[in-house]
């Protein structure tokens, strides 16, 4: 019998079909930067390619992959699910003097 999965936040065992799946795709902005005809004509493609290859020499395969796309998947229990929805990036909340 396979082991029950755990909540990725609180590590509570998850009942079958009674949990939430969070999928996150992080990828480079696919839009092409605006360039003028003059900029394109002044560009040296061979130098640009050589510079890029030099930068890549000092990066691991994982570093290179992270520059393009990374996918994450997490399982959340019903208790952790609303907390995640309320603050999916885990950013600090603004606090105001005199308020809780």
Residue, then its C-alpha position, 0 to 999 in steps of 0.5 A: x500500500x503506498x504511503x499517504x502524501x503529506x502536506x508540503x506546509x505542515x506535513x500532516x498526512x493527506x486523506x485521498x482526494x481531500x487536499x489541494x494541489x498548487x502548481x507554479x510555473x516560473x518562466x522568463x518574460x517571453x516578450x521581445x524587447x523593442x529595438x529600432x532598425x538602427x540598433x539592429x544594424x549596429x548589433x554584432x551578432x557574433x560578439x553577442x553570441x560569444x559574450x553569451x557563451x562566455x557567461x554560460x560557461x560559468x553557470x550550472x545546468x540548473x542555473x541555465x534551466x532557471x533562466x528559462x523555466x521552472x515548475x513546482x508542485x505542492x500538496x496542501x491540506x484543507x487547513x493550509x490551503x486558505x492561508x496559502x490563498x491569502x498570501x501565496x508569496x508569503x510576503x510580510x503583511x503591512x502592520x499599522x500602529x494601533x491595529x492587530 
